[in-house]
Amino acid sequence: MENKLPSAVESSLNTQGIQFNIYGRKQIEESALHQMYQAARLPISVAGALMPDAHHGYGLPIGGVLATKNAVIPYGVGVDIGCRMALSIFAVKGAVLNQKPGFFERILDEQTLFGSSKQFDRSPDHAVMDNRLFFEIPFLKYLHTRAWKQLGSSGSGNHFVEFGIVKIEEKDSTLGMPAGEWLGLLSHSGSRALGAKIAQHYTQLAISTRRLQGESKHLSWLYLEEEAGAEYWAAMNLAGDYSAACHELIHKKIAKAIGEKPVVAVQNHHNFAWKEIIHGEELIVHRKGATPAGENVLGIIPGSMAAPGYIVKGKGAASSLQSASHGAGRQMSRRAANESITRSAMKLALKEANVSLIGGGVDEAPQAYKNLEEVMACQTDLVSILGSFQPRMVKMDGH
């Protein structure tokens, strides 16, 4: 299969943008708002929303939700395609983390692999690596070996695997867990180099085709009837399946190491695009750093490495395009955090929260993130809370 691109045409933004709802406007930086207003002026835009954890990104802001007509924006999905949250809850009291901290910390360290360039010497087996797209799309062929060697690993940045305590106030039929404090394993990572290469490749095709000017070029799109658009859509879904497989292997390996099987599993992903019916019309809904929150759809909204996150159930709000925040959101850029937060200050915050950290840098310190309680207060119409997850032992990239 070869890319057959249409003739490049210089595109432009509409003078007037579509209307969209903003949640938690007071805590959203102006640059993120500007990016969303730019996206609203795309000729393909139909509906949108901005989540309360929003901050500046490439193309769509992180926390941006945009519905388009028959078109997909690679940077509206993001670089880490299908970035995922996965939670396993075990029928073991959470107090076990305080009783055997060394045991759980050692398992967390030994059974995970982090780093943007890291890969296993021996590739694990998984059906996702037999997907025909690896062999039908020329661009994906040379990514197959590296993707296989990174299967079951985690990236850098804000990716983590952590043990913590799942607190359920009262039994909920959705989770099927009794009230109490239970051992939980939470992971956050995406499609590794596979997703990044797909994003970069098809973004460049979109930019060269649409020829948008200035910063808006990062919002360049591909129509689904174009061969490049159809290819990207297929590759994006492959990256989403690959991300899910990574989490499956991470949780399976750690569960085996601790000698327990999870009784409840909750997962959701962001940095993705879905075909959904909006006002009776099929549209492409991009959620870049936004959690799907359709009616009764389960999700996880984490805090920082020291702050509790939440297990949530979507309310299917049309006003947010059935979306919610994907976390607390950054209140400092990585550069600002590195320049203003000391490692000793981060260690103190972790000590006060009774959290042990393996790896991680000050760019991911708790102080770099917004207050999740304030973020959640802005989206009570979007999700209901079923339980919480308090981190106790966190593994991230770094030394």
C-alpha positions in Angstrom: 0.0 0.0 0.0 1.4 3.4 -1.0 0.4 6.8 0.2 -1.6 8.6 -2.5 -2.0 12.2 -1.3 -4.3 14.7 -2.9 -2.7 17.8 -4.3 -1.6 20.2 -1.6 -4.1 23.0 -1.0 -3.4 26.1 1.2 -6.1 26.0 3.9 -7.2 28.7 6.2 -9.1 29.1 9.5 -12.6 30.4 9.6 -13.1 34.0 10.8 -15.7 32.8 13.3 -15.1 29.7 15.4 -17.6 27.2 16.7 -18.9 27.6 20.3 -17.5 25.2 22.9 -17.9 24.8 26.7 -15.0 25.5 29.0 -14.8 23.8 32.4 -12.7 25.4 35.2 -11.7 28.4 33.1 -10.0 30.2 36.0 -7.3 27.6 36.3 -6.6 27.2 32.6 -3.6 29.1 31.2 -4.2 31.6 28.4 -2.0 29.7 25.9 -4.2 26.6 26.2 -7.4 28.7 25.7 -5.8 30.3 22.6 -5.0 26.9 21.1 -8.6 25.8 21.7 -10.0 28.9 20.0 -7.7 28.2 17.0 -9.0 24.7 16.8 -12.6 26.0 16.9 -11.9 28.0 13.7 -10.9 24.9 11.7 -13.3 24.4 8.7 -13.8 20.8 9.8 -14.7 21.6 13.4 -18.3 20.9 14.5 -18.2 20.8 18.3 -15.8 21.0 21.2 -15.1 21.3 24.9 -12.1 22.1 27.2 -11.5 20.2 30.4 -10.5 21.7 33.7 -7.0 20.1 33.7 -6.2 21.7 30.3 -2.7 23.1 29.5 -0.6 24.0 26.5 0.3 21.3 24.0 0.9 20.9 20.3 -2.1 21.3 18.0 -5.0 20.8 20.4 -4.2 21.7 24.0 -3.9 18.9 26.5 -7.5 18.6 27.8 -9.0 19.6 24.5 -12.0 17.7 23.0 -12.9 18.4 19.4 -15.5 16.8 17.1 -14.8 17.1 13.3 -16.6 16.0 10.2 -15.0 13.1 8.3 -11.5 14.3 9.2 -8.8 13.3 11.8 -6.1 15.6 13.2 -3.0 13.6 14.1 -1.9 16.2 16.6 -5.5 16.4 17.9 -4.9 12.8 19.0 -1.4 13.5 20.2 2.1 11.9 20.1 1.5 9.2 22.7 -1.4 7.5 20.9 -3.8 5.6 23.2 -2.1 6.6 26.4 -3.9 4.6 29.0 -4.8 4.3 32.6 -5.2 0.7 34.0 -6.2 -0.2 37.5 -6.2 -3.7 39.1 -7.9 -4.1 42.5 -7.0 -7.2 44.6 -9.0 -8.8 47.3 -6.2 -8.0 49.7 -6.3 -5.3 52.4 -4.4 -2.2 51.5 -2.6 -2.3 54.9 -0.3 -5.0 53.5 1.7 -2.2 51.8 2.6 -0.9 55.3 3.4 -4.4 56.6 5.7 -5.4 53.7 6.9 -2.2 52.0 10.3 -3.7 50.9 8.6 -6.6 49.2 6.3 -4.5 47.1 8.9 -1.9 46.3 11.3 -4.6 45.1 8.6 -6.1 42.9 7.7 -2.8 41.4 11.3 -2.1 40.6 12.2 -5.5 39.3 9.0 -6.2 37.2 8.9 -2.9 35.3 11.0 -1.2 32.6 10.9 2.5 32.0 12.5 4.9 29.5 11.8 6.3 26.1 14.6 4.2 24.5 14.5 1.2 26.8 13.5 -2.3 25.4 13.6 -5.9 26.5 16.3 -8.3 25.3 13.6 -10.9 24.9 10.3 -10.0 23.4 7.1 -11.2 25.1 4.5 -12.9 23.0 1.2 -11.2 22.3 -1.4 -11.4 19.5 -1.1 -7.7 18.9 2.2 -8.2 17.2 0.6 -10.4 14.6 -1.7 -7.6 13.4 -1.7 -7.6 9.6 -1.2 -3.9 9.4 2.4 -4.3 10.5 2.9 -6.1 7.2 0.5 -4.3 4.9 1.5 -0.7 5.6 5.1 -0.1 4.5 5.7 2.6 7.1 4.8 0.2 9.9 7.1 -2.7 8.8 10.3 -1.2 10.1 8.6 -0.4 13.4 7.6 -4.0 14.1 10.8 -5.2 15.8 11.2 -2.2 18.1 7.6 -2.3 19.0 7.9 -6.0 19.9 10.9 -5.4 22.1 9.2 -2.5 23.9 5.9 -4.4 24.5 5.1 -4.4 28.2 7.4 -1.5 29.0 6.6 2.1 30.0 7.8 5.5 28.7 9.2 8.6 30.4 7.6 11.8 31.5 4.5 11.4 33.5 4.3 7.6 33.0 4.2 5.5 36.1 3.3 2.1 37.7 2.4 2.3 41.3 1.0 0.4 44.2 -1.6 2.1 46.3 -4.7 1.9 48.4 -8.1 1.8 46.7 -10.7 3.2 49.1 -14.4 2.4 48.5 -16.8 4.1 50.8 -19.8 1.9 50.1 -20.4 -1.1 47.8 -21.2 -0.1 44.3 -22.8 -2.5 41.9 -20.6 -1.2 39.1 -17.3 -2.2 40.7 -18.7 -5.1 42.7 -16.3 -4.5 45.5 -17.4 -4.1 49.2 -16.6 -1.0 51.1 -13.0 -1.0 52.5 -9.4 -0.2 51.7 -7.9 -2.6 49.1 -4.6 -3.2 47.4 -4.4 -1.5 44.0 -2.0 -1.4 41.1 -2.3 1.6 38.8 -0.3 2.1 35.6 -0.2 5.0 33.1 1.7 4.8 29.8 1.0 4.6 26.1 2.1 3.2 22.8 5.8 3.9 23.1 7.9 4.5 20.0 5.3 3.0 17.8 2.7 5.7 18.6 5.2 8.5 18.5 6.5 7.5 15.0 2.9 7.1 13.7 2.0 10.6 15.0 5.1 12.2 13.5 4.8 10.5 10.1 1.1 11.3 9.5 1.4 14.8 11.1 4.0 15.7 8.4 1.8 14.3 5.7 -1.1 16.4 7.0 1.0 19.6 7.3 2.3 19.2 3.7 -1.2 18.6 2.4 -3.3 21.2 4.2 -0.6 24.0 4.3 -2.0 25.8 7.2 0.0 28.9 8.2 1.8 29.6 11.4 1.1 27.7 14.6 -2.2 26.4 13.2 -0.2 24.0 11.0 -0.1 21.6 14.0 -3.9 21.3 13.6 -3.6 20.0 10.0 -6.0 17.2 9.2 -6.4 14.2 6.9 -9.8 13.4 5.4 -10.8 9.8 6.1 -11.5 9.1 2.4 -7.9 10.1 1.6 -5.6 7.1 1.6 -3.3 8.7 4.1 -6.3 9.4 6.3 -7.5 5.9 6.2 -4.0 4.6 6.9 -3.6 6.9 9.9 -7.0 5.8 11.3 -5.9 2.1 11.0 -2.5 2.8 12.5 -4.0 4.9 15.3 -6.2 2.0 16.3 -3.3 -0.4 16.1 -1.3 1.8 18.5 -4.3 1.9 20.9 -4.4 -1.9 20.9 -0.7 -2.0 21.4 -0.9 0.3 24.4 -3.6 -1.9 25.9 -1.4 -4.9 25.4 1.5 -3.2 27.2 -0.7 -2.6 30.3 -2.1 -6.2 30.1 1.5 -7.6 30.3 2.6 -5.1 33.1 -0.4 -6.1 35.3 -0.1 -9.8 34.5 3.6 -9.8 35.4 3.2 -7.9 38.7 0.1 -9.9 39.8 2.1 -13.1 39.3 5.0 -11.7 41.3 2.8 -10.9 44.3 0.9 -14.2 44.0 -2.6 -12.6 43.6 -5.2 -12.3 40.8 -7.1 -9.0 40.5 -10.8 -9.2 41.2 -11.6 -5.9 39.5 -10.0 -4.2 36.5 -10.8 -0.6 35.3 -9.2 0.9 32.2 -9.6 3.9 30.0 -7.5 5.7 27.4 -7.0 9.2 26.1 -5.0 10.7 23.2 -7.3 9.0 20.7 -10.1 9.6 18.3 -13.5 7.9 18.2 -16.4 7.7 15.7 -19.4 8.9 17.7 -22.9 10.0 17.0 -23.3 13.7 18.0 -26.8 15.3 17.4 -27.7 12.4 15.0 -24.5 12.8 12.9 -21.4 10.6 13.0 -18.4 12.7 13.9 -14.7 12.1 14.7 -14.3 13.0 18.4 -10.7 13.7 19.4 -9.9 13.5 23.1 -6.3 14.7 23.7 -5.7 14.2 27.4 -9.4 13.8 28.1 -11.2 10.8 29.6 -14.2 9.2 27.8 -17.2 9.8 30.1 -20.2 8.3 28.4 -23.1 7.2 30.5 -21.9 4.6 33.0 -18.5 4.3 31.4 -15.8 3.7 34.0 -12.6 5.7 34.1 -9.6 6.7 36.3 -8.6 10.3 37.0 -5.2 10.3 38.8 -3.8 13.1 40.9 0.0 13.6 41.3 2.5 11.0 42.6 1.5 12.1 46.1 -2.2 13.0 45.7 -5.1 10.6 45.5 -6.9 10.0 42.2 -10.4 8.8 41.6 -12.3 5.9 40.0 -15.2 7.5 38.2 -18.4 6.7 36.3 -19.4 8.9 33.3 -22.7 10.7 33.2 -22.8 11.0 29.4 -23.0 14.8 29.4 -23.5 16.2 25.9 -22.1 19.5 27.0 -18.6 18.0 27.3 -19.0 15.6 24.4 -19.2 12.9 27.0 -15.7 13.7 28.3 -13.9 14.5 31.5 -10.4 15.5 32.6 -7.6 12.9 32.4 -5.9 14.0 35.6 -5.1 17.0 37.7 -3.2 18.8 34.9 0.1 20.6 35.1 0.2 24.1 36.6 4.0 24.3 35.8 5.8 23.4 32.6 8.5 20.8 33.0 11.1 23.6 32.5 9.5 25.8 35.2 9.3 22.8 37.6 13.0 22.0 37.0 13.9 25.6 37.7 11.8 26.2 40.7 11.3 22.9 42.6 14.2 21.4 44.5 14.6 17.7 45.0 14.6 18.2 48.8 11.2 20.0 48.5 9.8 17.1 46.4 11.1 14.5 48.9 9.5 16.4 51.8 6.1 16.5 49.9 6.4 12.7 49.3 7.3 12.0 52.9 4.3 14.0 54.2 2.1 12.0 51.9 3.8 8.7 53.0 4.8 7.9 49.4 8.0 6.2 48.4 9.4 7.0 44.9 11.6 4.9 42.6 13.0 7.1 39.8 11.1 10.3 38.9 12.4 13.8 38.5 11.3 17.2 39.9 9.5 17.9 36.7 6.9 15.4 38.0 6.9 16.7 41.6 3.5 17.0 43.2 4.0 20.8 43.3 4.0 20.9 39.4 0.4 19.8 39.3 -3.0 21.4 39.9 -5.1 20.6 42.9 -7.2 17.6 41.8 -10.0 18.4 44.3 -10.5 21.8 42.5 -10.4 20.1 39.1 -13.0 17.5 40.2 -15.2 20.3 41.6 -15.4 21.7 38.1 -16.8 18.5 36.6 -19.4 17.2 39.0 -21.9 17.2 36.0 -19.6 15.0 34.0 -18.6 12.1 36.3 -19.6 10.6 39.7 -16.9 9.2 42.0 -17.0 5.5 42.9 -13.7 5.3 44.9 -10.3 6.7 45.3 -6.7 5.6 44.8 -3.9 6.8 47.2 -0.4 6.2 45.8 2.0 4.5 48.3 4.9 3.2 46.1 5.6 4.9 42.7 7.9 3.9 39.9 8.8 6.3 37.1 11.6 6.8 34.6 14.9 8.1 36.1 17.3 7.2 38.8 
